[in-house]
């Protein structure tokens, strides 16, 4: 179908074969479904998208071929053809009646002629549009298993060309490959009708009439993909692209090109909900709510001379609030706990306004352009249509010069809103089959200094200990063997060119990128849109399951994963990757149910305070991870920081000792705390303290009796070995 233009009028007439032969199942990919059941979701999705758009200039009609009734008042040859919906804006009420109309008849003698249905659609379109300018579409869906009259196809093709109608014919259960292949499901009548349709399309093409004959099976495979909303290309900027001091004293040496800006990439958000109230008398007609905002000011309490108030009087004052008319409200900026105000006329002068412009400030190399600088939707800058010979030539010269030099442009952009922005202009030349298809500049917004969060992360090549020593070999740093194993795995998992899920050779034309940007659908949006469509047809329809095809790209290709399994196992072995079990919270066994450990906001001093011997049931555990986090925030001298660190590790060690004294403690809980202590000690490079503490732990008096086997478990898990350099 033709793509609608802004404000254009469009008509679409669906000619749907619902005759008795459509009750058969001819599509292998839709096993268990009749041909009619197979094409209904396609029709629902197309018409549903038009209903959802709410365009009053988008008109839809439906013609049923093979209906039990003959509701067309024309000459003979139009039996069992009905106009199910005349051309008009399709509303939700019309949409919900459609499923009950797309049902095959009960007797096998009820069949209709799809060519006669096409003539009815052409007449509907001509009578409705007359001589007005419309985008006219007709779609025919049939399995070609009913008799049809192909005697006047030349006149029909001429009529289609004269009226400017875009015609698509979808064949269900039969395609071009089925004519010469043996298939018991396909009848001789189907083959004959399909061959005549092919001849009709070829003859129409020779007469410069474009008619599409498509195999519905290809469309059926993609039915679970969401319908992409077609958006019209609207110019968001029309003006000059300048290079040099165009408005200054060097105006004669500057360059100005007439350009337009079109939005290309912008995040699509799912439909938003709307609050409503069901009417008591007729709950089937919910009424949308209208919002009204009111402002109230709670007056500040005034104390009496003694600075005291009766409690009841205070509560009464809190409940009182005075409504403030919107016109009496003033704007202010928060400054600390106070407000800074300006007069209404001063707010206008606070705005930084500038005339719309797109001025190139200079050029930078590709190496100076960092990926994190891209922070906005992208747009295309192209030459205007006013003077294409001059503007297109000038812009093309600039694009090729930038491309050849490997440079990007940094420009100052002021849209119609008047807020200046810094943008990058990237040259883009699209070449297909050796021919230049498109040339333009891709515009994306750059951050200002205030937009950048200047974080500092730890080095991946060196480790600095708390004592200031710089280490290049450490248990937190990868070895050369680890880096080489990871490099092999990354190279093996290259998905830039795959064919059938495996890396493709350079000469393989089937090779293509897996999960290519812009080629996947958002599963969140797709699920909501599908649920809305199903519920629009049937108010009691269940929430649909998410299609597997929408989430399969969120996982690596299974064939590729299987192919690199040996490399992955080698990587796991080199990196010594172990599965970490989820740490469960302490359980109060006297209550028989899990109790989460407290997560109060404690500072470092609070964590170090309190009794040195706490019962693990009565008191909260010592959280060494939280204590280290608080310690990292301290701004003290190195000596004092080291003393605090020793206190943290000492307190953590005492907590483990206390666990050994509790009758409720299990061996797994003790081992879990020792594992955590070892991890933190490795992070803080406290090898000496950890090894000394573990020696004291296994030699402790509590290691006898019921803890006699704990030492062996510590040895088995490698907790005695600190690791690293």
N, C-alpha and C positions, 0 to 999 in steps of 0.2 A: 504494500500500500504506500501511497505517496506520503511524504513527511509533511505535516501541517505547518504552515507558516503563522507568525503572530497575527491573530485576528482573522485567520482564514476560516471559511465555512467548508464543512466536510460532510459527505454522506457515505455510508457504508451499508450495503445490502448483502445479507448472508442468505445464500440459496443452499438449504440443508436437505439432504436426502434422508428421509425418515421412513421410507417404504419398508415392506416386509423383508426384502433381501438384506437390509442393513442389520437385521437381527442375527445374521450369521457372523462367525468369527473367522476373518481371513488374515489377520495380522499375527505373525509369529511372536512379535515382541509384546503383544497384548493378549497373551493366552488366557482364556477364561473370560474375556470381555468380547461383547459383540462389537461390530464396527461402529454402531451408533454410540455405544458406551465409550468407545475409545476416543471419538472425536469431540464428545461433549465438553470435557475439561478445556480443550483448546478454545472452543466458542465461548465458554464461560469466562476464560481469562481475558480474551479480547474485549468482549462486551463489558465485563466487570471493570476493566481499566477505563473505559469510556464513561461508565457510570460514576466511578470514583473521581474522575477529573472534574465533573460538573460543568463541562463546557456546554453552553447553551447553543453553540453553533456546530456541535458535533452530533449529527443525526444518524440514527440506526434503524434499519428495517430488517425483518426476518421473513423469508419465504420458505414454506415447508413443501417439499416434493415427496409425494407418496403418502399423503394424509388420507384418512378415511373419507373426509368431506371434501367437496370441491367448492371452494369459496371464492373462485375467480370467475367473474361474469364476462367471459370471452367466448370465442368460437370453439368448435370441437378441437380436441388435441390438448386441452388444458385440464383434463380430468385429474382428480386427486392432487390438486395443487391449491394451497391456501396461503394467503398473506397472514402470517401469524402475528406480525407487528408492522403497522405502517411506518413510513419514515417519520421519525420525530426524535426528540431528545429522550434517550432511554433513561428512565428513572428506576429507583430501587423497587417500586411496586411492579414494574414491568419485568424487571430482572428476576424476581421471585416467582413469577408465573411461567417463566421460560422452561424450567425442567419438566413441568407437567405437560408441555406441548411437544417435547422432543421424545416421544414414545412411539415405537413401531406399531403398526396395526396388527390385529389378531389373525387376519386371513392373508393367505399368500397371493391372492389375486389383486391386492391393493399395491400398485406401483405407479410411479410418476416419471415423467420425462424431464431430465435435468436441463435439456436445451430449452424446453418450454418454460422451465423455471427461470433460466437466464433471460428469456424474452420478457417475462413478467418483471424481473429486476430492472432491466433496461427501461421499461415503460414507467415503473415507479420513479426511477431516478430522473427521467426526462420530464415527467409531469411535476415533480417536486422542484427541480432546479430551474426548469424552463431555460431562459437565456442568461441567468445570473451566473456569476463566477463561483464555482464550487470545486473542491477536490472530490472526485467521484470514484468510489471503490465498489467492486462486486467480488465476493468470495463464494466459490462453489465447493461443497464438500460432498463426495459421493464415492461409493465403491464400484461404480460403473456396472452394476449387475441388474440394471433395469433397462428396458427398451427405450431408445432415444432416436429422434428424427434429426439426422445430420444433413438434410437436403439443402438447406438454405444458409450454410455456414459462411459463404462469401458475403452475402448481404449482412449477416450478423457482424462479421469482422468490420465491414464498412461502417455500420452503425456505431460500433465501439470506438472506432477511430474518429468519427464525426463528433460524437458526444464527449470525447476525451476521457473515457472510462478506463481505470486500471483494473484489469481482470486477473484473478488468481484462481486456479483450479487445483484442488487438493484431492488426490485419489487415495482411498483407504483400502489397504490390503492388496494393491497391485501397483507395480512400478515399471520402469523401462526394462529392468533386468528380468522381469517375470514373463515377458513375451516369448522368449526363446528358451525358457527353462521349464522343465516339467514340474508342475505343482498341481496336485489333485484338488486343492481348495479353490483354484481359479477356474472359472467356467469359460467356455468359448465365447459367450456373450460379453464377459468382462474384457477378454483379450481384444475382441472386435471393437468394442466401444473405446477402449484405451488407444488402440491404433488410430481410430478416427479422430480422437482428441489430439494425438500427436500430429496428424496431418493438418488439422485445423490450426494448431499453433504454428507449424511451419509456413502454411499459406498466409497466415496473418503477419508473420515476420517479414515475408517477402513484400507485403503491402505496407511495411513500416508500422505495423501494429504490434506492440509488445504485449504478449500474453504469457503468463507464467503457468507451467504445468509441473506441479511438485508432488513428490511422493510423501504422503502424510506420515509414513513411518519415520522419516528423518525428523519431522517436527515432534512426533510422539516421544522420541527419545529425550527431547529437551523440554518436555512439559513441566518437569519439576524445577526448572530454572525460572526464577522470578522474571516478571515482565519489567523491562527497563522503561521508565517514564521518559518519553521523548521531550526534550526541552528545545525551545526555539533559540536560535543564535541571536542574542540581543547585544548590541554594542554598549559597553560600559564606559567607553571613553572615545571621543572623536576629536582629534586636534593635531598638534605638531609634535614630532619627535625631533628635538633640537640637539645639536652637537656644536659646542662653542658658545661664545657670548652673544647670543642671538638678540637680546634686548639691550645690550650695552654698546660701548663705543667700538667694539669689533664686530658689529652686526654684518658687515660686508664679507667677513671671513668665516662666518658661521654657516652651518647646514641645517635646514629645516625640511622635514619630510611629513607629508600628510599621512596619518596612520589612524587605525581603529584598533580597539581592544575588545576581545571577546573572552569571556570566562570559559575555561576549559575543564579544570579539575576543582571540584568543591565537594566536601563531605556530604553524603546523602544521609539524612537523619530519618528514623522511623516515624510513622504518623503519630501525632500526639493525641491523647485522650481528651475528651470534653465532658465536663460534669453535666448531669441531667437529672431530672426527677420524673418518675413514672406517675402518670395521672391516675387518680384513684378509679375513675370511671372507665377509662380505656388505657390499660397498661401497655398496649401495643403501640401507643403513640407517645414516646417519651418527649419531654419538652426540655430543651437546652436552657441552662441557667444564664441569667444576665447578672453581671457583677457590678456592684456599686461600692466604692471605697469611701469610708468616712474616717476622719482623723480625730483623735481624742488626746487631750493633754491632762495629765495628772498633776495637780497643783502641788507645789512643794509645801511640806508641813511647816507650820509656824509654831515654835515652842513658846510656852508662856514665860513669864518673867523668871520663874524658878528653873526653867529649862526642863520642866516635867509636864507630862500629859496623863490624863486618865487612859487606861488601856483600851476601854471601849471607845473613847473618842478617837484614838489613833486608828483603830480598825475601821471606824466609820469614815475617816478621812481617806484611807487607802482605797476604799470602794468608790469614792467619788471621783469622777473625771469629767472634764468640760469638753464638749465637742468644739473643734476648731474648724471654721470654714476654710476650704482649700485656698481661697483668695487671700486669707490672712497669713498663710504660712510663708516663711522665708527660708532661703537656702543658706547652708553654711558648710564649711569644711571642718572636719575633726582635726584638732591639733592637741595630741595627748588626750587628756580628759576634758578638754575645753573645746569650744566651737569658735571658729573665726568666720566672721560674716562679711559680705560685700553687698552693696546696693545692686538693684536689678540692672541698672545701666552699666555698672562696673563689670558684671558677669560677661556682657558682650565684648568688652575690651579685653577680658582675660583670654578669650579664644584667639588662637593663632590661625589666622585665615590667610589664604593665598589663592591666586588665580590658578585654575586648572592648567597643568603643564606636565610634560614628560621630558626632562632635561638630562642628557648624558653628562655625568661629571667626569668620568674617566674610564679606564679599562684595567682589568686585573687578569693575571694568568689563572689557569685552571687549578694550579697547586695552591693558590691563595684563597680559593673558594672552597670552604669546608662544608661537609654535608649537613652539619647541625645548623647552618645558617638558613636553611629552607624552613620557613615557618608560616606559610600561608597557602591558600589555593593558588593555582597557576592559571595564567591567561596567555592568550596568543596576541601578539602585535603584528598586524598585517597592514598592507597599503590600502588606502581608501579607494573607493570606486569613482571619486570625483575626477581625478586626473591620473588614471592608472599608468599611462605611458611614462609619466615623469616620476610619480611617487613610487611605483613598483620597481622601476629601474634603480632609483636611488637607494631604496631599502634593500634590494637584492645585492647591490654593490657592498653595502655595509655588512650584510649577513655573511657574504662570502669572504670579505676581508677579515672579519672576526673569526670565522671558522678556520681559515687558513693560518691565521696567527695564533690560534689557540687561546683567544682572549674572550672574557665576558665583560659586559658593560655594567657599571654602577651608575644608577640614575636616580634622580629626584622626581617622584611622582605625586601629583596632587589631583585626586579625583574630584568629582563634582561636590563632594561633601566638604572639601576645603582643608582636610587634615593631611599635611605632608607626610610622605613615606619614602623610605629608602628601598629601592628595588634592584634586583639583578636582572639583566637581559641576556638570555642565553641563545645563541644562534641555533636554529633547527632547520635542517634540510632533509626532507623525506624523499628518498629515491626508491622507486619500485620498478623492477625489471629494467633497470638502466635509464628510466625516464624520471625526470624531476616532477614530483606530484605536489609538493608544498614547500614553501619557504616562509619563514617567519621568525620572530623573536619570542621566546618563552619568558614571561615575566613572573617573578616570584618575589615576595616581600622579604626584606632583610631585617634583622633585629636591630633596635637601638641599644645603647649601653644599658639602659634600665631593664631591657628584656632578657638580658643574659644572667643566668645564675652561675656565678664564677666559683664552682666547686673545685676542691683539690683532692685528688685521689692518690692512693698509695702507688708507688712505683711497682711495676711488674718485673723489674730487672734487679732491684736491690732491696734489701731490708735494713731499716735503721732500728737498732735496739733502743731501749729506754735509756741506756747509758751513752748513746750517741755513736755507737760503733756501726759502720756500714758493712753489710755482708752481701757478697755476691753468690754464695752458696748457702742455702738454708732449706729447711723442710717445707717452707711456704713458697719456694721458687722452683720452677720446673727445670729438670735436667735436660741435657741435649737429647737423650733417648726419648724423653716424654714429648719434646717439641717435634722430633722427627716422626714419632708415631701419630701425633695429632695432625701433622702436615699430610701424612698419607691418608688419614681418614677424611680430612676436609677435601682433598683432591678427589677421592673416590666418591664422595657424596655430591659432586658437581651436578646440578640439575639444569644447567643452562641449555643443554641440548640432549633431549631424551627421545627415544623411540620405543614404544611399548614398555615404558618404565625403566629402560636401561640406557646407558650412554650411547649416543649415536655417532657414527663416523662422520667426518667432515663432509663427505660426498653424499651422505644419506639425506634425501629431500624431506623425509618424514621427521627429522630431528627438530624439536622445538622446545622452548623453555617451559619448565614445569612451574606452576604457580607464578605465571608472568603477571607483573603488576597491571592492574586494570582489567584482568581477564577473569577474576573470581567475583563471586557474589557474597554480599554480607549476609551471613546466616541469621543474624538478629533481625535485620530488616525483612528478609525473605520470610521468616517464620510469622512475623506480625502481619505482613501483607497477605500471606496465604490464609491465615486465620480469619482476617477481616473478610476476604473474598468468600470463604466457606460459610461464615456466619451471615453474610449478606444474602446468600442464596437460601440458607436454612438457618433460622434463628436458634435452632436447637442442635446445630452441628457440633461435634466434639472438636477439641483443639487438635489440629493435625500434627502428625509427627514430622520432625525435620528430615527432609530428604537426605539420603546418604551422599548423593552427588554434590551437595552443598558443603559437606564437611570432609569429604575425602581428601581435598587438597590441603587440609590443615595437618595432615600426617605425611611423613616422607613416603615416596613411592615404595610399595611393598616389595616389588621385584628388585629394586636397587638396594633396599635394606638387607635382603637375603643375599645379594651378591657381595656385599661388603662385610658380611658377618665375621669372617676370619680377621679382617683388619680391625673390626670393632672389638673382638675378643682380645686381640693383642694390645690394643689401646687400654682396655680395662685392666689387663694384667700389668702393664707398665705403670699406669697411674695408681695401681693398688686401690681400685674403686671397690667399696664395700657398701652393701645395703644397710642403711641406718634405720632401725626400727623407730617408730613413733614413740616418743617418751610420754608415758601416761602420767597423769597427775596422781598425787598421793590419795589413798582411799581410807576413808574412815570405816574400818571393818566392823566396828560396833554398831554402825547404822546400816551396813550392808549395801551402801550405794556410793558412787564416786563423788568426791568433793573437790572442786577446783582449788588449786593453791591461790592464795591471795596475791593480787597484783597491785597493791597500793602504790601510790606515787611516793617513793621513799628516796631521800637523798643519801649520800654516802655515809654521813655521820649516823643517820638513823639505822642504816644497815649494819654498822659496826657496833652500835649500842646494844644494851640488854644483857641478859644472862648468858654466860658462856656455855651453859648446858640447858638446852631447850628440848622439851618433849616434842617429837615430830607431829603428834596429834594435837597437842594443846597450843603450840606456837607455830608460826609460819616458818618455812624452810629458809635457809640463807641462800639468796639468789646471787651467785657469783657473777653471772652475766650482767645483771642489772648493776651490780656494784662496780664492775669494770667500766660499764657505760658511764656511770656517774664520775668515776675517776678520770676518764678521758676529758671531761668537761672542766676539771680543776685548772685554775690558773695560779700555780704556786711554783716555788723553786724546785729544782731537780731533786734535791735532798729530801725535801718534805714529800714530794710525790712518791719517791722510792719508799719512804716510811709508810705512807698510806697503802702502797701496793703490798708491802709485807703484811700489814694488818688484814688486808682482804684475803690473802692466801691462808694466813693463820686462822682466820675465822671460818673459811671454807673447810679447812682440815679438821677443825674442832667439830664442825657440824657432822662430818662423816663419822668421827669418833662417837658422837652422841647417838647416831643411828645404830651403831653396834650395841649400844646399851639398851635399846628399846626392844621389848618383846614382840612388837608388831612389825618390825622391819624384816623385809625379805632380802635374800642375797642379790636379786636382780636390781633392787633399789640402790643397794650399796655400790654395785658395779656401775650403775648408771651415773651416780654422782662422781665416781672415780674417773669414768670416761670424760665427763664434762670438765672435771678439774684438769685432766691431762690436756684437753683441747685448749683451754684458756691458758694454761702454762706454756704450751707451745706458741700460742699467739703472742704472749708477752715475753717469750724467750727466757723463761725462768726454769731452765733445766736443772740447775743445782738444787734449788728449793724442792722441786717435785721429786727428784730421786731420793733426797734425804727424807722427805715426808713419807714416801711410799715404804721406805725401809722401816720407819717407826710404825707405820700402819700394820704391816704384816707381822711385826714383832710384838704388837700390842697384846695385852692380856686377853682382850676380847676375841682374839683370833683362835682361841682354844674353844673347846666345847662345840656348840652348834655352828660356829664359824670356822671349824677346822678345815673345811674344804674350800674356803674362800680364796686362800693363797694360790691354790692350784688353778682356780678359775681366773685369777688376775694374771698368772703366768700364761695361761692358754690364750687369753685375749691380747697378749702383748702389751699390757698396761705398765709393765715394769720398764719397758724400753721407751725412752723419751723420743728418739728419732731425730733426724736432721743433723746439722753440723754443730 
